[in-house]
């Protein structure tokens, strides 16, 4: 069994709560990993402050600075390769990426619903939880999956469920789902780590 820490790149587009969870579980010794680089999709994100507070290197890459998704994506993955990471972890990353062939199976995401339900373009954050509540579903949860070149369509790694309760709002449901995410993502990363050469 592999004993070395897994090297991660974490990509963020918002507040960085997923990033903070990974920082915390690594610090607590619950995940054998190191975050080698945090890549932010725009300046001024709260997640950047979280990364800087943890002493992590931060790189900002904005989509509008590039002529195409391909050029933008190549730039992101060049930065990941320069940091010599094993796995790219999306933590609330909202930009579509084109995954180079050499990175397929090495980019992971967590989505706040039970995919394939409530996934796809525009389905992120409160939009997901609002859609779950309007659908009348009695359960929701989170899905960890590998990323391919479509939104929320890559192979599923794991799913965790929770009840949708009477009187739930998008905010209360989001909080319950995030408690699942906090355990599911590190668990999936650890499973990946154990398979590294």
Backbone bond lengths (Angstrom), bond angles and torsions (degrees), N, CA, C in turn:
res aa  C-N    CA-C-N  psi(-1)  N-CA   C-N-CA  omega(-1)  CA-C   N-CA-C  phi
1 X - - - 1.454 - - 1.523 110.40 -
2 X 1.313 115.69 139.58 1.468 121.14 -178.45 1.528 110.50 -67.82
3 X 1.325 116.23 135.55 1.472 119.87 -179.21 1.521 112.83 -113.66
4 X 1.345 118.07 -7.29 1.460 117.99 -177.01 1.523 111.07 -81.39
5 X 1.335 117.46 149.68 1.466 119.78 176.35 1.520 111.01 -63.96
6 X 1.312 116.22 146.00 1.459 121.47 175.00 1.527 108.61 -83.78
7 X 1.332 116.01 138.91 1.461 121.41 179.89 1.527 109.38 -95.86
8 X 1.333 115.97 124.72 1.456 121.86 -173.83 1.513 112.52 -114.33
9 X 1.339 115.57 146.39 1.458 123.05 159.72 1.519 105.76 -109.52
10 X 1.332 117.08 133.69 1.463 121.09 178.42 1.526 108.10 -115.40
11 X 1.331 116.49 124.38 1.466 122.39 -178.40 1.523 109.03 -104.13
12 X 1.334 116.45 128.42 1.467 121.04 -174.42 1.527 111.47 -129.17
13 X 1.341 114.79 152.98 1.466 120.94 175.34 1.526 112.01 -134.12
14 X 1.330 117.49 9.57 1.462 118.92 -174.87 1.512 113.11 -153.73
15 X 1.328 114.97 -132.12 1.459 121.00 -171.29 1.515 115.47 -74.94
16 X 1.319 116.97 -16.83 1.457 119.35 176.31 1.519 115.46 78.39
17 X 1.349 118.06 26.88 1.464 118.93 179.68 1.530 111.45 -67.63
18 X 1.324 117.40 -36.66 1.467 119.95 176.39 1.521 110.41 -67.06
19 X 1.322 116.49 -41.85 1.466 120.84 174.91 1.524 110.16 -57.46
20 X 1.332 117.42 -46.90 1.464 120.87 -178.35 1.520 111.08 -62.03
21 X 1.334 116.25 -39.70 1.460 118.84 177.67 1.528 110.91 -60.88
22 X 1.339 116.81 -43.06 1.472 119.25 178.91 1.525 111.31 -65.51
23 X 1.330 116.65 -40.88 1.469 119.93 176.03 1.527 109.83 -57.07
24 X 1.321 116.67 -44.15 1.468 121.63 -176.05 1.522 112.03 -68.64
25 X 1.344 118.03 -44.60 1.467 118.92 -177.40 1.533 110.86 -70.93
26 X 1.327 117.20 -30.72 1.468 119.80 174.94 1.528 109.53 -67.35
27 X 1.344 116.59 -45.86 1.468 120.88 -179.75 1.529 111.42 -62.27
28 X 1.334 116.66 -32.76 1.466 121.10 -179.20 1.533 112.55 -80.86
29 X 1.330 116.77 -2.42 1.453 120.53 -179.21 1.515 113.83 77.16
30 X 1.344 117.29 16.42 1.457 121.40 -177.76 1.530 112.51 -90.88
31 X 1.321 116.69 -11.14 1.457 122.01 176.83 1.523 107.80 -141.25
32 X 1.323 115.38 124.19 1.462 120.46 -179.16 1.522 108.40 -84.47
33 X 1.337 115.65 87.88 1.462 120.92 -173.50 1.516 110.04 -153.51
34 X 1.333 114.65 161.99 1.463 121.49 170.28 1.521 107.46 -135.01
35 X 1.330 115.69 138.65 1.459 120.83 176.57 1.524 107.10 -92.68
36 X 1.321 115.36 109.95 1.463 121.05 -173.76 1.525 112.09 -84.88
37 X 1.345 116.63 -28.70 1.465 120.86 -178.63 1.521 108.68 -157.92
38 X 1.326 115.27 142.33 1.460 122.20 170.90 1.522 106.40 -113.36
39 X 1.328 116.54 125.99 1.457 121.44 179.82 1.520 108.29 -111.67
40 X 1.334 116.52 123.71 1.459 122.70 -178.16 1.524 109.46 -108.19
41 X 1.344 115.95 143.77 1.466 120.46 -175.79 1.530 112.79 -83.41
42 X 1.325 117.76 -8.88 1.472 121.07 174.29 1.521 108.83 -163.64
43 X 1.324 117.04 158.13 1.458 119.83 178.99 1.530 110.89 -72.78
44 X 1.330 115.81 161.91 1.451 121.36 173.41 1.513 115.92 82.25
45 X 1.316 118.38 5.60 1.462 120.90 -179.84 1.525 111.04 -71.91
46 X 1.328 115.89 144.98 1.470 119.64 175.68 1.525 110.86 -61.37
47 X 1.335 116.85 -31.06 1.459 120.39 178.90 1.524 113.17 -63.66
48 X 1.328 116.55 -28.55 1.469 119.88 177.16 1.518 109.86 -64.29
49 X 1.337 116.65 -42.63 1.466 120.34 178.36 1.527 110.65 -62.78
50 X 1.325 117.13 -39.68 1.472 119.83 177.45 1.531 110.60 -60.37
51 X 1.336 115.74 -44.35 1.463 119.84 179.96 1.526 110.86 -63.80
52 X 1.323 116.24 -45.78 1.465 120.10 -178.96 1.523 111.07 -64.11
53 X 1.338 116.74 -38.22 1.468 120.03 177.61 1.521 112.20 -62.86
54 X 1.338 115.92 -28.34 1.462 120.78 178.80 1.528 112.14 -90.45
55 X 1.338 116.91 2.59 1.457 120.92 179.19 1.513 114.39 73.89
56 X 1.324 116.56 25.54 1.468 120.60 -178.14 1.518 111.20 -94.32
57 X 1.321 117.89 144.07 1.462 120.58 176.70 1.521 110.31 -69.93
58 X 1.335 116.18 134.64 1.458 121.86 -177.91 1.522 109.30 -120.30
59 X 1.324 115.07 138.23 1.450 121.73 177.00 1.520 107.42 -129.08
60 X 1.326 118.05 131.28 1.460 122.30 179.32 1.523 109.09 -104.62
61 X 1.324 115.67 126.64 1.468 121.44 178.37 1.527 108.50 -132.01
62 X 1.321 117.11 110.77 1.464 120.88 -178.58 1.528 110.41 -96.12
63 X 1.317 116.07 137.96 1.464 121.42 -177.82 1.531 111.56 -59.45
64 X 1.339 117.20 -38.59 1.469 119.93 -174.24 1.530 112.92 -69.25
65 X 1.328 116.94 -10.53 1.466 120.19 178.04 1.530 112.11 -80.18
66 X 1.336 116.68 -4.24 1.465 120.64 -175.55 1.523 110.45 -124.52
67 X 1.330 115.71 149.39 1.460 121.64 -175.79 1.519 113.51 -73.89
68 X 1.337 116.78 -22.65 1.462 119.81 -175.35 1.522 110.48 -149.60
69 X 1.329 114.72 161.75 1.465 119.75 174.54 1.526 109.99 -60.49
70 X 1.333 115.40 -37.58 1.469 119.22 -178.64 1.524 111.38 -63.23
71 X 1.339 117.11 -45.06 1.468 120.62 179.50 1.528 110.74 -65.03
72 X 1.324 116.53 -42.08 1.462 121.94 177.25 1.528 110.19 -60.60
73 X 1.323 116.42 -48.07 1.466 121.23 -178.07 1.521 111.26 -64.03
74 X 1.334 116.53 -43.81 1.466 119.64 178.23 1.518 110.71 -58.51
75 X 1.328 116.43 -39.91 1.465 121.26 179.39 1.530 110.57 -62.38
76 X 1.332 116.58 -44.21 1.467 121.49 179.15 1.527 110.27 -60.86
77 X 1.329 116.15 -48.95 1.460 119.14 -175.19 1.529 112.00 -74.00
78 X 1.326 117.95 -26.89 1.466 119.75 171.55 1.532 110.32 -61.90
79 X 1.340 116.20 -40.71 1.470 120.20 178.15 1.523 110.77 -65.31
80 X 1.334 116.62 -38.36 1.466 120.36 178.13 1.530 111.21 -66.24
81 X 1.329 116.03 -38.96 1.462 119.16 178.73 1.517 111.26 -69.31
82 X 1.331 116.60 -37.67 1.470 119.70 177.38 1.528 111.09 -62.81
83 X 1.330 116.04 -31.93 1.473 120.86 178.15 1.526 112.21 -84.19
84 X 1.337 116.68 -2.59 1.466 123.50 176.30 1.532 112.43 57.38
85 X 1.338 115.74 45.12 1.458 118.92 -178.30 1.527 111.23 -85.06
86 X 1.323 114.73 153.50 1.464 121.73 176.89 1.523 111.76 -88.58
87 X 1.340 115.81 -32.57 1.457 120.88 -171.53 1.526 109.43 -144.75
88 X 1.328 116.06 136.38 1.460 121.93 174.14 1.525 107.46 -100.00
89 X 1.329 115.87 126.59 1.455 122.39 -175.83 1.528 108.48 -115.90
90 X 1.337 117.07 121.47 1.457 120.62 177.09 1.527 108.77 -86.98
91 X 1.327 115.93 125.43 1.460 121.51 -179.43 1.518 109.86 -121.76
92 X 1.338 116.33 76.41 1.453 119.29 -175.35 1.516 113.00 77.72
93 X 1.312 116.98 25.56 1.473 122.95 178.90 1.522 108.58 -76.41
94 X 1.319 118.14 127.84 1.464 121.65 -172.24 1.521 114.28 -111.56
95 X 1.320 118.27 2.20 1.466 120.99 179.77 1.525 110.46 -94.75
96 X 1.328 116.00 135.24 1.461 119.54 174.36 1.525 109.18 -65.64
97 X 1.331 116.13 136.91 1.455 121.89 177.36 1.527 109.35 -119.59
98 X 1.317 115.74 147.87 1.458 121.58 166.91 1.527 105.50 -97.58
99 X 1.314 115.95 117.81 1.463 119.91 -175.41 1.525 108.98 -86.49
100 X 1.340 118.53 118.16 1.468 119.56 175.60 1.525 110.08 -60.34
101 X 1.318 116.67 148.31 1.466 120.84 -177.12 1.520 112.02 -51.53
102 X 1.329 116.01 -39.51 1.466 119.44 -176.32 1.525 112.48 -67.81
103 X 1.349 117.66 -13.87 1.465 121.72 -179.56 1.519 112.66 -105.03
104 X 1.320 118.77 -5.87 1.458 119.67 177.64 1.525 109.75 -60.94
105 X 1.322 116.35 133.84 1.465 120.77 -175.18 1.506 113.54 84.03
106 X 1.352 117.07 2.99 1.476 121.05 -179.64 1.538 111.23 -128.29
107 X 1.338 115.69 16.67 1.465 121.77 176.39 1.524 107.12 -126.91
108 X 1.332 116.64 124.43 1.457 122.26 -172.66 1.530 109.62 -122.16
109 X 1.328 115.24 147.06 1.466 121.18 177.53 1.524 109.23 -137.15
110 X 1.333 115.75 156.82 1.461 120.30 169.68 1.520 107.55 -122.80
111 X 1.338 114.74 133.63 1.470 121.16 -176.46 1.522 108.52 -120.37
112 X 1.342 117.76 139.11 1.469 119.88 -173.14 1.529 114.41 -85.87
113 X 1.328 116.92 45.34 1.461 121.98 170.22 1.523 107.35 -155.64
114 X 1.331 114.88 174.72 1.458 120.44 177.09 1.520 108.11 -90.67
115 X 1.331 116.02 89.22 1.458 120.79 -179.51 1.525 110.13 -57.93
116 X 1.344 119.22 148.00 1.467 127.05 11.56 1.530 115.00 -82.65
117 X 1.328 117.82 0.12 1.464 119.05 179.19 1.520 110.55 -71.61
118 X 1.314 116.11 138.72 1.462 123.82 173.30 1.529 112.93 61.04
119 X 1.324 115.35 39.50 1.454 121.18 174.28 1.518 109.89 -119.57
120 X 1.329 115.46 179.46 1.453 120.95 176.56 1.522 112.61 104.54
121 X 1.319 114.76 -178.46 1.461 121.37 -175.99 1.526 110.82 -57.21
122 X 1.317 116.21 132.42 1.452 122.20 177.97 1.517 114.52 83.44
123 X 1.333 117.46 -6.15 1.461 120.55 -179.40 1.522 109.59 -97.23
124 X 1.321 114.43 91.33 1.469 120.66 177.58 1.525 107.38 -148.15
125 X 1.343 114.58 157.96 1.461 120.58 174.70 1.523 113.55 51.90
126 X 1.324 116.21 -135.43 1.473 120.82 -174.20 1.518 112.54 -63.92
127 X 1.358 117.70 -23.65 1.466 120.20 178.14 1.536 110.67 -59.46
128 X 1.337 115.79 -39.59 1.461 120.72 179.97 1.523 110.19 -65.16
129 X 1.324 116.79 -51.06 1.466 120.33 -175.39 1.525 111.44 -66.88
130 X 1.324 116.94 -35.59 1.452 121.44 176.52 1.536 110.20 -62.57
131 X 1.333 116.14 -42.70 1.463 120.74 179.58 1.529 111.15 -66.29
132 X 1.324 117.10 -39.58 1.470 120.38 177.43 1.523 110.07 -60.40
133 X 1.333 116.82 -47.09 1.467 120.41 -178.56 1.528 111.37 -64.18
134 X 1.307 117.04 -42.28 1.474 120.00 -179.54 1.527 112.13 -67.31
135 X 1.332 116.89 -23.84 1.469 120.84 -178.70 1.529 112.26 -77.26
136 X 1.329 116.67 -18.06 1.460 120.06 -176.72 1.514 114.73 81.20
137 X 1.315 118.05 10.22 1.464 121.17 178.34 1.524 110.61 -60.10
138 X 1.336 116.37 146.91 1.465 119.95 179.19 1.525 112.46 -100.40
139 X 1.347 116.47 -4.07 1.460 119.14 173.79 1.528 109.48 -142.31
140 X 1.317 114.24 152.84 1.454 121.56 174.81 1.522 106.74 -140.08
141 X 1.318 116.98 -158.89 1.457 118.74 -179.74 1.509 111.46 156.79
142 X 1.321 116.02 -153.60 1.465 120.53 -179.56 1.521 109.56 -137.44
143 X 1.321 114.27 156.07 1.463 122.14 179.98 1.519 109.07 -128.55
144 X 1.323 117.12 124.53 1.463 121.63 168.94 1.523 106.82 -95.41
145 X 1.338 115.82 130.84 1.465 118.70 -177.40 1.520 110.23 -147.67
146 X 1.320 115.00 157.48 1.448 119.84 170.48 1.529 108.41 -76.31
147 X 1.320 116.18 150.63 1.452 122.07 -175.99 1.525 109.66 -97.34
148 X 1.333 114.83 132.97 1.451 119.39 169.80 1.530 107.95 -117.35
149 X 1.301 118.18 -155.72 1.464 119.85 -172.88 1.526 114.66 -93.24
150 X 1.337 116.62 17.75 1.457 121.87 172.24 1.521 108.33 -127.83
151 X 1.332 116.71 154.44 1.460 120.18 178.25 1.530 110.99 -62.50
152 X 1.318 116.40 123.96 1.476 123.18 168.50 1.523 113.62 57.98
153 X 1.324 117.78 31.63 1.469 120.28 -173.94 1.529 113.77 -115.31
154 X 1.321 118.66 -3.73 1.463 120.68 -176.04 1.522 112.38 -74.57
155 X 1.341 116.42 170.41 1.472 121.64 -176.90 1.532 112.28 -57.91
156 X 1.332 114.92 133.81 1.469 121.33 -179.79 1.527 109.73 -75.74
157 X 1.326 115.81 135.09 1.468 122.83 175.86 1.519 110.17 -96.47
158 X 1.345 116.54 -47.82 1.466 120.47 179.97 1.518 110.01 -158.73
159 X 1.338 115.13 158.21 1.461 121.42 173.87 1.521 109.20 -136.76
160 X 1.333 115.85 140.89 1.458 122.65 176.81 1.522 107.75 -126.53
161 X 1.333 116.53 140.45 1.467 121.78 -172.55 1.524 111.73 -114.58
162 X 1.333 113.96 153.20 1.461 121.44 170.07 1.525 108.25 -143.78
163 X 1.324 115.70 159.69 1.462 120.26 178.82 1.518 110.56 -75.17
164 X 1.329 115.37 147.45 1.456 121.70 165.14 1.522 105.71 -93.56
165 X 1.318 117.59 122.84 1.461 121.98 -171.83 1.526 111.68 -99.92
166 X 1.325 117.04 150.59 1.463 119.54 174.24 1.532 110.18 -56.55
167 X 1.313 116.09 135.27 1.460 119.62 -179.99 1.513 114.46 85.59
168 X 1.337 117.65 -0.72 1.463 120.10 178.12 1.534 111.03 -59.51
169 X 1.310 115.07 144.27 1.459 123.04 168.90 1.527 107.14 -111.56
170 X 1.339 118.10 167.22 1.469 117.98 174.77 1.531 112.11 -54.21
171 X 1.324 116.92 -33.62 1.471 120.43 -177.92 1.529 111.70 -71.38
172 X 1.340 116.99 -44.24 1.471 118.53 -178.88 1.524 110.92 -69.23
173 X 1.335 116.67 -38.10 1.461 119.72 177.14 1.522 110.64 -66.45
174 X 1.333 116.83 -41.47 1.469 120.85 178.40 1.522 111.01 -58.61
175 X 1.327 116.53 -42.09 1.470 120.09 -178.86 1.525 110.67 -64.16
176 X 1.339 117.00 -40.05 1.461 120.23 -179.57 1.522 110.69 -69.17
177 X 1.326 116.64 -40.52 1.470 120.29 178.42 1.528 110.46 -65.90
178 X 1.344 116.88 -39.24 1.468 118.78 -178.95 1.527 111.62 -63.72
179 X 1.329 117.60 -32.83 1.467 119.55 175.74 1.529 110.58 -60.76
180 X 1.336 116.74 -36.01 1.469 119.94 174.35 1.520 111.13 -67.65
181 X 1.334 115.81 -43.57 1.463 121.05 -178.30 1.523 111.58 -58.64
182 X 1.323 116.37 -38.48 1.466 121.29 -176.00 1.527 112.12 -60.19
183 X 1.327 116.80 -27.04 1.462 120.97 177.85 1.527 111.60 -97.22
184 X 1.339 116.11 -37.65 1.467 120.06 -173.42 1.520 112.56 -67.36
185 X 1.337 117.15 -41.18 1.476 119.53 -176.39 1.523 111.76 -67.11
186 X 1.337 118.63 -51.04 1.466 117.51 177.19 1.527 112.98 -59.12
187 X 1.326 117.43 -36.02 1.462 120.83 178.91 1.528 110.68 -62.71
188 X 1.330 117.38 -43.94 1.468 121.08 179.24 1.530 111.10 -66.11
189 X 1.326 116.71 -39.46 1.467 120.66 178.56 1.529 110.23 -64.10
190 X 1.325 116.00 -41.31 1.465 119.67 178.61 1.526 111.14 -64.51
191 X 1.311 117.95 -39.92 1.469 120.34 177.01 1.529 110.89 -61.70
192 X 1.325 116.13 -40.12 1.464 120.77 176.77 1.527 109.62 -63.98
193 X 1.327 116.41 -44.42 1.471 121.28 -178.17 1.524 111.42 -57.92
194 X 1.315 115.95 -40.94 1.465 119.32 -176.33 1.528 112.76 -67.02
195 X 1.336 116.38 -17.84 1.462 120.25 179.11 1.521 113.30 -94.62
196 X 1.327 116.44 -1.85 1.474 119.28 -179.92 1.515 109.85 -67.78
197 X 1.338 116.77 148.25 1.476 119.56 176.07 1.516 110.87 -69.83
